Amino acid sequence: MKKFKNLWMVIGLVGAIYSGKAIANNESFIFDKPIKKPQNIDLKKENLQTLAKLDLNGNPEEFNPEDISILISLSLDTIPALEEITKDYNKVNLTMKIDLTEKTEVKKWLHYYQKRAYRSVYRHLQEGKQYIPVIKQIFEKYGIPDDFIFLPIIESRFYIKAKSPAGAAGLWQFMPATGRMYGLRIDKWVDERFDPIKSTEAAAQYLQDLYKIFDDWMLALASYNTGEGAIIRKINKYGGTNFWDINDYLSKETRNYVPSFLAVEKVVKDILKAEHFNYNDISFEEVTVNHPVSIKYLSEILDIPYKKLKKLNPHLKHGITPPNTSEYHVYVPKGYGEIAETLLEKSPLVEYKVLKEYSVKKGDSLIKVAKKFGTTTDYLKKINHMKSNILIADSFIKVPSKMEAYPMYVDKVLDLTEDIVYTSKGLIYKVKPGDSLASIAKKFRVSVKKLKRWNKIDKYIYPNQKIVIYRKVKKRPAKIVGRNDRNIKYLKKRINKRVPKFKYIYHKVRPGDSLIKIAKKYGVSVKEIKKWNKLKSNIIVVGDRITVIKRITRR
């Protein structure tokens, strides 16, 4: 008891001295050196006061963080590496916090990353160094803990072009629907899940929303992996106020996700600290272009290797900014921003041949449309894959047109038409040759009946017809931070956070098991097991899952 009393006295002294200094300097602090337990130091009140008041120079305002480590280590005798994790989470700014109960879970992963996977972590980190400073800058803007800066190392290994079999992509492994919900553009020209800045903005907004729902960064982290719906269901079913309360009920992947991240974050921080990594040194900058431009042309005028510029702009699918957008952005190495803007202002604009969309009107014929756009019927039939000269009113066909862009943009006719257009209320799909109502319904997971009703279709569809599909596509306005506030409030109300009174254990029956053995193993009765599992006899089969419910005793 005396030990804890002394500990609180130490913390009080440290807090009083250091908080005053931090507030005066408008800064925060963390302990950034390993705790070492000193020898032969007397933990008496007068010695603590002397140590707290003076440093080597006798200046009370220059309190040494190492002295703080000494004081705290006198009261806590735990594994040094794990103590440092705890220290890293005790920042003044909003951060995740771990307690002693979590250390057992983290220890296994810490050993794995420090011993077996260290080289892999180090290799992936080298790829991530170019992104860490900009991630830090963006996360500070949204109030996301610095700890999450390193999340991509387990999401994508800091490989910005990473793709999962399920369809997630980029540093932050966004699925297309989630990416669009957070304002990322994904079409035939760009995939902003691969954009280092825009995808990080989206990730910060998503993490911010998850925290608003759970008021807990660990639960937000678990939700990032498995989805907020799954976490809400587990909390409501089993009870819980934090990640560790529901950990045993989550999938194996999510169970390991949080402790694995806590451990790898510690290893990464140690590597960067040893290298004196500069978290503020952003190695590239953004340039806004007012006309479509190619990476090839930028490489030419800036005298930068094409591969280097291409790597900085992985979101541009074809190495060009979108032709249907008057203003877009590209990334260039640090120091080249103003040069690029100046050279582009002096660059001429070139006319390029393109294909655009035309809505067929009543009375239109192929000859009339060909004459209107200065082309031939044969060319129209070729670019639209038409076998006859018949046009159907309200359908859409491709017609030749022109656009302006910087030199070296493309060396072929560019098709500006889109097969799928996403809107806030759904999407618009252009029918292709060979499509049927059944195939379209299956593709977009709606019924044929609904397709007919939404589009007032009687029997048939035809190529180049546009079909409206009212499948909800959430899109966030650019100026709004976080998803629809009402949606967050709704999800928040659905959570029934509470201290769990029981622990549910799911035992898989193995050869040689019996109800008596299982009951003895978990300290319950056979009668209770039969009641919980609605068993009428003592017969169990290998592979069965037996539920055991144990009351949680809290001290």
C-alpha distance (Angstrom), angle and dihedral (degrees) to the residues before:
residue distance angle dihedral
M1 . . .
K2 3.79 . .
K3 3.80 88.8 .
F4 3.80 92.1 57.9
K5 3.79 91.5 44.5
N6 3.80 89.0 54.8
L7 3.80 89.9 47.1
W8 3.79 92.7 55.2
M9 3.80 89.6 47.2
V10 3.82 89.2 53.0
I11 3.79 92.6 48.3
G12 3.80 90.5 48.1
L13 3.80 92.4 51.7
V14 3.79 93.1 45.5
G15 3.78 93.0 45.6
A16 3.79 93.8 49.1
I17 3.80 93.4 49.7
Y18 3.76 99.8 39.2
S19 3.79 99.7 38.1
G20 3.78 89.8 54.9
K21 3.77 90.4 53.0
A22 3.80 94.0 44.3
I23 3.81 92.9 49.5
A24 3.79 91.7 47.3
N25 3.81 90.5 52.2
N26 3.81 94.0 38.6
E27 3.80 91.9 -126.1
S28 3.78 142.1 115.0
F29 3.78 129.8 -130.7
I30 3.78 142.3 -156.4
F31 3.78 134.0 -172.8
D32 3.76 105.1 -100.8
K33 3.79 103.5 176.4
P34 3.82 129.8 77.3
I35 3.77 114.1 -97.4
K36 3.78 113.0 -115.7
K37 3.76 120.4 -170.4
P38 3.81 107.5 -125.8
Q39 3.77 124.2 -141.2
N40 3.80 128.6 -119.7
I41 3.78 99.2 3.8
D42 3.77 116.3 147.8
L43 3.80 113.1 -137.9
K44 3.80 96.2 -147.3
K45 3.75 125.1 142.4
E46 3.82 94.4 -115.0
N47 3.82 92.3 49.1
L48 3.80 91.4 49.6
Q49 3.77 91.8 50.7
T50 3.82 91.4 49.2
L51 3.80 91.8 48.7
A52 3.80 92.3 45.9
K53 3.78 95.1 49.2
L54 3.81 103.2 47.8
D55 3.78 139.0 41.6
L56 3.81 126.7 -166.9
N57 3.80 90.0 -74.1
G58 3.78 94.0 46.0
N59 3.81 91.2 -112.9
P60 3.83 112.7 140.4
E61 3.80 93.2 -159.9
E62 3.80 94.5 58.4
F63 3.79 98.7 69.0
N64 3.82 109.4 174.5
P65 3.85 117.1 -126.6
E66 3.81 87.7 -142.7
D67 3.82 88.6 62.6
I68 3.79 88.7 53.0
S69 3.80 89.0 52.5
I70 3.80 90.1 50.9
L71 3.78 93.1 51.2
I72 3.78 95.4 48.1
S73 3.80 93.7 43.9
L74 3.79 89.1 59.8
S75 3.78 89.3 65.2
L76 3.80 101.2 33.9
D77 3.79 119.0 52.0
T78 3.80 104.9 -177.2
I79 3.81 138.1 127.3
P80 3.85 107.2 -55.8
A81 3.81 95.8 -139.3
L82 3.78 91.5 51.6
E83 3.80 92.1 44.8
E84 3.78 88.1 58.0
I85 3.80 90.2 55.4
T86 3.80 88.9 55.0
K87 3.79 90.8 49.7
D88 3.80 92.6 50.4
Y89 3.79 90.1 57.8
N90 3.80 95.3 50.5
K91 3.77 98.0 82.7
V92 3.77 127.2 144.4
N93 3.80 90.3 -124.3
L94 3.80 120.7 73.8
T95 3.81 106.1 -70.5
M96 3.75 143.6 155.1
K97 3.78 114.7 -94.7
I98 3.77 129.3 -151.9
D99 3.77 127.5 -164.2
L100 3.78 134.5 -157.1
T101 3.82 93.5 -85.9
E102 3.79 90.5 64.3
K103 3.78 96.1 55.1
T104 3.79 95.2 81.7
E105 3.81 90.5 56.4
V106 3.80 93.1 46.5
K107 3.81 96.4 44.4
K108 3.81 94.7 70.2
W109 3.79 92.7 52.0
L110 3.78 93.1 42.6
H111 3.80 89.9 56.9
Y112 3.82 90.3 47.3
Y113 3.81 94.8 52.5
Q114 3.80 94.6 40.8
K115 3.80 95.4 48.3
R116 3.79 114.8 18.1
A117 3.81 104.9 23.8
Y118 3.80 101.7 29.6
R119 3.81 94.8 110.2
S120 3.79 91.8 50.3
V121 3.80 92.0 49.4
Y122 3.80 90.4 48.3
R123 3.82 91.9 49.7
H124 3.80 93.8 48.7
L125 3.79 90.8 46.7
Q126 3.80 91.3 57.9
E127 3.81 87.8 60.2
G128 3.80 91.1 47.7
K129 3.80 98.6 50.3
Q130 3.81 91.6 86.5
Y131 3.82 90.4 57.1
I132 3.83 103.2 37.8
P133 3.86 96.8 80.1
V134 3.81 93.9 50.6
I135 3.82 91.4 44.7
K136 3.80 89.3 52.5
Q137 3.81 91.4 50.1
I138 3.80 93.3 50.3
F139 3.81 94.5 43.9
E140 3.80 91.1 52.0
K141 3.80 88.4 55.1
Y142 3.82 91.3 55.5
G143 3.81 97.3 38.8
I144 3.81 94.3 -113.1
P145 3.84 114.5 155.8
D146 3.78 115.0 -101.2
D147 3.81 87.3 -123.1
F148 3.81 90.4 75.6
I149 3.81 92.0 60.1
F150 3.80 87.4 87.3
L151 3.81 96.9 47.6
P152 3.84 92.8 105.6
I153 3.80 90.5 66.5
I154 3.82 89.4 73.3
E155 3.81 95.7 29.3
S156 3.80 99.7 50.2
R157 3.82 106.5 -10.5
F158 3.81 84.2 -112.7
Y159 3.81 89.1 -70.8
I160 3.79 102.3 139.2
K161 3.83 94.0 -159.0
A162 3.81 92.7 52.7
K163 3.82 116.2 139.8
S164 3.79 128.3 -174.0
P165 3.82 125.4 -146.4
A166 3.81 87.7 -113.5
G167 3.82 92.1 58.7
A168 3.83 101.7 -100.0
A169 3.81 112.8 140.9
G170 3.78 145.9 -175.9
L171 3.80 134.5 24.1
W172 3.80 91.2 -46.2
Q173 3.81 97.5 37.0
F174 3.81 97.8 -126.7
M175 3.79 119.5 -176.6
P176 3.84 111.5 -132.4
A177 3.82 94.1 -108.0
T178 3.82 93.7 49.4
G179 3.78 91.0 44.5
R180 3.81 92.3 53.6
M181 3.81 89.9 45.4
Y182 3.80 88.0 60.0
G183 3.78 94.9 47.2
L184 3.80 101.8 -94.5
R185 3.79 115.7 147.5
I186 3.80 114.2 -131.4
D187 3.80 117.4 175.5
K188 3.80 141.7 114.8
W189 3.81 92.1 -63.1
V190 3.78 106.2 40.6
D191 3.79 141.1 14.3
E192 3.79 107.0 -161.7
R193 3.79 92.0 -168.7
F194 3.82 81.9 83.7
D195 3.81 92.8 48.5
P196 3.84 105.9 106.6
I197 3.82 95.0 -148.8
K198 3.80 102.9 34.0
S199 3.80 93.8 44.4
T200 3.81 90.5 48.9
E201 3.81 90.3 50.5
A202 3.81 88.1 52.5
A203 3.82 92.1 47.5
A204 3.81 91.1 50.3
Q205 3.81 90.8 50.9
Y206 3.80 91.9 47.3
L207 3.82 93.3 49.2
Q208 3.79 89.2 46.4
D209 3.80 90.2 53.5
L210 3.81 92.1 48.3
Y211 3.79 90.5 52.4
K212 3.80 90.4 49.9
I213 3.80 88.5 55.2
F214 3.82 98.6 46.9
D215 3.84 105.4 21.5
D216 3.79 85.6 -140.8
W217 3.80 127.8 95.2
M218 3.81 94.4 -152.7
L219 3.81 91.2 55.2
A220 3.81 88.9 45.2
L221 3.81 88.7 53.5
A222 3.81 92.7 49.5
S223 3.82 89.6 47.4
Y224 3.80 90.5 52.9
N225 3.79 87.0 60.6
T226 3.80 102.6 40.4
G227 3.83 105.8 15.2
E228 3.79 131.1 -95.7
G229 3.80 92.6 -99.7
A230 3.81 92.7 62.3
I231 3.81 92.6 49.7
I232 3.81 92.6 47.8
R233 3.82 90.7 51.1
K234 3.82 92.7 50.8
I235 3.81 93.1 48.4
N236 3.80 92.0 48.1
K237 3.80 92.9 47.2
Y238 3.80 101.8 42.8
G239 3.78 104.1 17.9
G240 3.78 124.6 -121.9
T241 3.78 143.7 151.6
N242 3.80 99.3 -150.9
F243 3.80 143.3 23.3
W244 3.79 95.1 -90.1
D245 3.81 92.0 56.9
I246 3.81 91.5 61.9
N247 3.81 99.9 27.5
D248 3.82 95.1 106.2
Y249 3.81 92.3 54.8
L250 3.80 96.7 53.3
S251 3.78 127.5 90.2
K252 3.80 116.5 -83.0
E253 3.80 90.5 -108.5
T254 3.81 93.8 54.8
R255 3.83 92.8 40.2
N256 3.78 88.4 60.0
Y257 3.80 96.8 36.1
V258 3.81 98.9 78.9
P259 3.84 100.5 42.3
S260 3.80 89.5 41.3
F261 3.78 90.5 54.4
L262 3.82 93.2 46.8
A263 3.79 90.0 52.9
V264 3.80 98.4 44.6
E265 3.80 89.9 46.7
K266 3.81 89.1 58.0
V267 3.82 91.6 50.5
V268 3.81 92.6 47.2
K269 3.79 92.7 49.0
D270 3.80 90.2 51.0
I271 3.81 91.4 52.1
L272 3.80 93.6 48.6
K273 3.78 92.2 44.5
A274 3.81 91.7 53.0
E275 3.82 89.1 50.9
H276 3.83 92.8 46.5
F277 3.80 88.2 -125.4
N278 3.81 115.1 -160.1
Y279 3.82 107.5 -130.8
N280 3.80 91.2 -169.7
D281 3.80 98.8 55.1
I282 3.81 104.8 102.8
S283 3.82 107.4 -171.5
F284 3.81 99.5 -158.8
E285 3.79 139.3 38.8
E286 3.78 138.4 -152.0
V287 3.80 124.0 -110.0
T288 3.80 122.3 -166.9
V289 3.80 113.7 -143.0
N290 3.81 122.3 -160.1
H291 3.81 95.9 -158.4
P292 3.79 132.3 36.6
V293 3.79 112.2 -80.6
S294 3.79 136.8 -179.7
I295 3.79 128.1 -131.6
K296 3.80 86.3 -128.8
Y297 3.82 92.0 61.1
L298 3.81 93.0 45.3
S299 3.79 89.0 50.7
E300 3.82 89.1 52.1
I301 3.82 98.3 49.4
L302 3.83 96.1 38.6
D303 3.81 94.4 42.4
I304 3.81 90.6 -130.5
P305 3.83 120.6 140.9
Y306 3.80 111.1 -96.3
K307 3.82 93.1 -129.9
K308 3.80 91.2 55.1
L309 3.82 92.9 52.9
K310 3.80 91.7 42.6
K311 3.81 89.9 54.3
L312 3.82 90.3 51.6
N313 3.83 90.5 53.4
P314 3.82 106.5 44.2
H315 3.81 90.9 148.6
L316 3.82 92.1 70.7
K317 3.80 103.1 88.1
H318 3.79 97.1 -162.9
G319 3.79 100.3 25.7
I320 3.81 91.9 -100.1
T321 3.80 134.4 96.6
P322 3.84 113.3 -111.1
P323 3.82 111.6 -74.3
N324 3.81 92.0 -148.8
T325 3.83 94.4 56.7
S326 3.80 120.8 78.6
E327 3.81 94.5 -158.0
Y328 3.79 127.0 33.5
H329 3.81 139.8 143.9
V330 3.78 138.9 -112.2
Y331 3.80 132.1 -174.7
V332 3.80 124.1 -123.9
P333 3.82 131.6 177.1
K334 3.78 116.7 -79.8
G335 3.80 111.3 -79.2
Y336 3.81 95.7 26.4
G337 3.82 98.5 85.2
E338 3.80 100.0 92.5
I339 3.80 91.7 38.1
A340 3.81 90.6 54.9
E341 3.81 92.6 48.4
T342 3.80 92.1 49.3
L343 3.81 94.5 47.5
L344 3.81 92.5 46.7
E345 3.81 91.1 51.6
K346 3.80 88.3 56.7
S347 3.80 94.2 44.5
P348 3.83 120.0 103.5
L349 3.80 122.8 -121.3
V350 3.79 119.4 -121.0
E351 3.82 128.5 -154.1
Y352 3.82 116.4 -122.5
K353 3.81 132.2 -170.6
V354 3.79 114.7 -116.2
L355 3.80 141.1 167.2
K356 3.77 119.0 -122.7
E357 3.79 134.5 179.1
Y358 3.81 125.5 -93.1
S359 3.80 125.2 -168.5
V360 3.80 110.2 -135.6
K361 3.80 112.4 -128.2
K362 3.78 131.5 -158.6
G363 3.80 110.5 -79.8
D364 3.81 93.6 24.6
S365 3.79 118.5 135.2
L366 3.77 129.9 -174.4
I367 3.81 90.3 -108.8
K368 3.83 92.5 51.6
V369 3.80 92.5 48.6
A370 3.82 91.5 46.5
K371 3.79 91.1 51.5
K372 3.81 92.2 46.3
F373 3.81 92.4 56.5
G374 3.79 97.7 36.5
T375 3.77 98.1 -112.4
T376 3.81 140.9 103.0
T377 3.79 132.2 -93.0
D378 3.80 90.0 -120.9
Y379 3.81 91.3 57.5
L380 3.82 91.8 48.2
K381 3.80 90.7 50.5
K382 3.80 90.7 48.3
I383 3.81 97.8 51.0
N384 3.83 91.8 42.9
H385 3.83 96.1 43.7
M386 3.83 89.9 -124.5
K387 3.80 122.0 166.2
S388 3.83 96.1 -170.3
N389 3.80 137.9 32.8
I390 3.81 93.7 -115.8
L391 3.83 117.8 122.3
I392 3.81 123.1 -166.8
A393 3.80 119.6 -145.9
D394 3.84 115.3 -111.7
S395 3.80 92.3 21.6
F396 3.80 121.6 116.4
I397 3.78 128.3 -124.7
K398 3.77 134.6 -179.1
V399 3.80 117.8 -107.9
P400 3.84 131.5 -179.1
S401 3.79 119.7 -98.3
K402 3.82 141.1 151.0
M403 3.79 137.7 -116.1
E404 3.80 138.2 -176.1
A405 3.80 125.6 -120.1
Y406 3.78 140.4 148.2
P407 3.83 119.2 -76.6
M408 3.82 120.4 -76.6
Y409 3.81 91.2 26.3
V410 3.83 100.0 134.3
D411 3.80 137.2 -21.1
K412 3.82 97.8 -149.1
V413 3.80 141.0 50.7
L414 3.80 107.6 -73.6
D415 3.81 120.3 -138.0
L416 3.84 107.9 -142.4
T417 3.80 95.5 -180.0
E418 3.81 121.3 109.2
D419 3.81 125.4 -143.4
I420 3.81 92.0 -156.9
V421 3.81 126.1 29.2
Y422 3.83 118.4 -169.5
T423 3.80 119.4 -145.4
S424 3.81 134.3 174.3
K425 3.82 91.3 -100.7
G426 3.78 99.0 42.2
L427 3.78 138.4 -64.0
I428 3.78 139.6 -65.0
Y429 3.80 117.0 -134.2
K430 3.80 124.6 -164.7
V431 3.80 111.8 -140.8
K432 3.81 114.8 -120.4
P433 3.81 127.8 -154.8
G434 3.81 107.7 -81.9
D435 3.83 94.8 26.7
S436 3.79 120.1 130.8
L437 3.79 132.5 -173.9
A438 3.80 88.6 -107.2
S439 3.81 94.5 52.2
I440 3.82 92.5 46.4
A441 3.82 91.6 47.0
K442 3.82 90.3 51.3
K443 3.81 92.9 46.7
F444 3.79 93.8 54.1
R445 3.83 97.2 32.3
V446 3.77 97.4 -118.6
S447 3.80 131.7 117.7
V448 3.81 126.6 -96.3
K449 3.80 87.8 -126.5
K450 3.81 91.3 59.5
L451 3.81 92.6 46.5
K452 3.78 89.7 54.3
R453 3.79 93.4 47.5
W454 3.81 95.9 45.8
N455 3.83 93.1 49.2
K456 3.84 99.8 32.0
I457 3.79 90.4 -121.2
D458 3.80 117.5 168.1
K459 3.81 103.8 -172.8
Y460 3.77 117.3 -39.4
I461 3.79 142.0 47.9
Y462 3.80 126.6 -162.1
P463 3.83 136.9 -155.2
N464 3.84 116.2 -79.8
Q465 3.79 91.2 20.7
K466 3.81 113.3 133.6
I467 3.79 117.3 -128.2
V468 3.81 120.4 -160.5
I469 3.80 114.3 -143.2
Y470 3.80 115.4 -168.6
R471 3.76 95.1 -152.1
K472 3.78 108.9 144.7
V473 3.79 111.6 -104.8
K474 3.80 110.6 -178.6
K475 3.78 113.4 -145.4
R476 3.78 122.0 179.0
P477 3.80 120.5 -143.6
A478 3.81 110.1 -113.8
K479 3.82 93.9 -122.7
I480 3.80 96.0 51.6
V481 3.79 118.5 88.0
G482 3.79 112.4 -145.0
R483 3.75 129.4 4.5
N484 3.75 122.9 -61.9
D485 3.81 104.1 -46.3
R486 3.79 91.0 -137.6
N487 3.81 90.0 56.9
I488 3.80 91.4 51.7
K489 3.80 91.3 47.9
Y490 3.79 89.7 49.4
L491 3.81 92.6 52.2
K492 3.79 90.9 44.7
K493 3.81 90.8 54.2
R494 3.80 90.5 52.0
I495 3.80 92.3 62.1
N496 3.80 116.1 94.4
K497 3.79 100.6 -165.9
R498 3.79 112.8 -171.6
V499 3.78 139.8 146.9
P500 3.83 105.3 -90.8
K501 3.81 115.4 -118.3
F502 3.80 96.2 -172.0
K503 3.79 136.5 40.6
Y504 3.79 118.2 -144.1
I505 3.80 115.4 -145.7
Y506 3.80 120.3 -170.2
H507 3.80 111.2 -154.9
K508 3.80 118.9 -165.6
V509 3.81 110.1 -144.4
R510 3.82 113.0 -118.1
P511 3.80 131.0 -170.0
G512 3.80 109.5 -72.4
D513 3.82 94.4 24.1
S514 3.79 121.4 133.4
L515 3.79 132.9 175.3
I516 3.81 89.1 -106.1
K517 3.83 92.2 54.0
I518 3.80 92.5 45.9
A519 3.81 92.1 47.3
K520 3.82 91.1 50.0
K521 3.80 92.0 47.5
Y522 3.80 93.4 55.8
G523 3.80 98.7 33.1
V524 3.81 96.7 -115.1
S525 3.79 134.8 114.0
V526 3.82 128.9 -97.7
K527 3.79 88.2 -124.0
E528 3.81 91.3 57.7
I529 3.83 92.5 48.5
K530 3.81 90.9 51.0
K531 3.80 90.6 49.5
W532 3.82 94.7 48.4
N533 3.81 92.3 48.2
K534 3.83 97.4 36.2
L535 3.81 91.5 -122.3
K536 3.80 118.0 168.8
S537 3.83 94.9 -167.6
N538 3.79 139.7 22.7
I539 3.80 92.8 -106.4
I540 3.82 115.6 117.2
V541 3.81 129.7 173.5
V542 3.79 129.0 -137.2
G543 3.79 108.2 -98.6
D544 3.81 94.9 30.1
R545 3.79 117.1 131.4
I546 3.78 113.2 -129.3
T547 3.80 119.2 -161.9
V548 3.80 117.3 -141.1
I549 3.82 120.0 -172.8
K550 3.78 118.9 -158.7
R551 3.79 126.8 -176.6
I552 3.80 113.4 -120.8
T553 3.78 113.8 -128.3
R554 3.79 114.8 -156.1
R555 3.77 125.4 -163.4
